[in-house]
Amino acid sequence: MVMATRWKKYSKRNTYYFRYRRRLILEMYRKYSQRYKDYLRYQLRKTLHLGTRNDFISFRIPSYGRFPNLKVLNLKLHLTLPNSVFLKRLFRSCPLLEDLYMDITCVDNFDQTFRFCIPTLILLQLKLNADEFDSCRHKEFIINTPNLESLSITDPSLSCFRIHDIVLPSLIQANLSIGKSSYVHDFQVSKDEASRVMEALKGVRNAIDLTLPFGTTSALSYCFDDGDDFPIFPCLLDLQLGIDYCFGWKLLPYFLENSPVLRCISLYRESETKYTTAIAEGKHKEADDTYGWKPPKQVPECLMDRLKNIEVRNLWRRKAECEVVKYLLENGKALEKMRISFEEDGISDEIDEDTIENFPRASEKNLRPLLLVDRFLH
């Protein structure tokens, strides 16, 4: 009788224990299962898009988390210290990441160095947004991606970009849109700050296709003086160069001299309206006749043997432009096609289409039918 009573009490305790344990397991499963389901779902993805909520990323990565299949990552976030720590952890968990798109809004209190150390990365597109000029100018970004094929940086605030050497001939395309011409023209930046753009340019010197808009070239022209070391571009075939209204053609001779295999070049003038407005407001002095153009002492190698296509867009019809076009035609022995367009609302009338048509040409090819002079090229 005593044994039966003890067994009954023990059985009740045992049943209660197992019921409690089962209820606890169910509660834990309901609490954590969705997190692991989300993680497993993301783990199998090849493309991932992450945004921010209240300036902080809400997505959590378990300590053992990895994304073995992830190849494309699209991020839009505020650059804060918590997000910086998160991104470093995220990059480490993506062993096969190839394409990275980042749309970053700068925050004033973030002064850390941000690193991109992703050996598998093929494409990097980085866009920095800043409400004010000072928001990003003290930021530093280190890009160590030896196998990168395409690089695009958009940053109006002149952050510091240190680009480590990219293995030849990996870098196919580079687009550096760093700085803003109005910041340079209004003397809001120092030469030391503008020299950051030159450091970034040296980092992409092995590019095959290079694009440098107005803001970038204005900063480069501002910090570069005759006699300084200008990078050599041993693989550069295609160059798109913005000609800003402040420094004009200053950089063109150096690119011609230091790009021995250059095949195509596209030159795009900044609007003359901006130039005349700056003159009227007293922010810029009247340009001289040469407008920054100094012909190379010797004819560059690319003009002698390689350069086949030239495009000059948005000319102002000024004498300085006449000298540039004349030099290119007179020395471009391999030139096959040249296309020229004038600004639609241009003010000057110092040169016209007939003047250019009558320039002598060094090319042995029948270039005359291929010299296209348009009033405006869309």
URBEL-V21233 format. One record per run of one state. SS is the DSSP state (A for helix, B for strand, O for the rest). FROM is the first residue (numbers start at 0). TO is the last residue. Records with the same first field share a line. If there is no record, write none. Layout:
SS = FROM-TO / FROM-TO
This chain:
O = 0-0 / 43-45 / 50-51 / 53-54 / 56-70 / 79-79 / 92-97 / 106-111 / 117-121 / 129-131 / 135-138 / 144-148 / 155-158 / 163-171 / 178-179 / 185-189 / 203-207 / 212-212 / 223-236 / 243-250 / 257-262 / 269-270 / 280-299 / 305-307 / 315-317 / 331-335 / 342-351 / 357-366 / 374-377
A = 1-42 / 80-91 / 132-134 / 180-184 / 190-202 / 213-222 / 251-256 / 271-279 / 300-304 / 318-330 / 352-356 / 367-369
B = 46-49 / 52-52 / 55-55 / 71-78 / 98-105 / 112-116 / 122-128 / 139-143 / 149-154 / 159-162 / 172-177 / 208-211 / 237-242 / 263-268 / 308-314 / 336-341 / 370-373
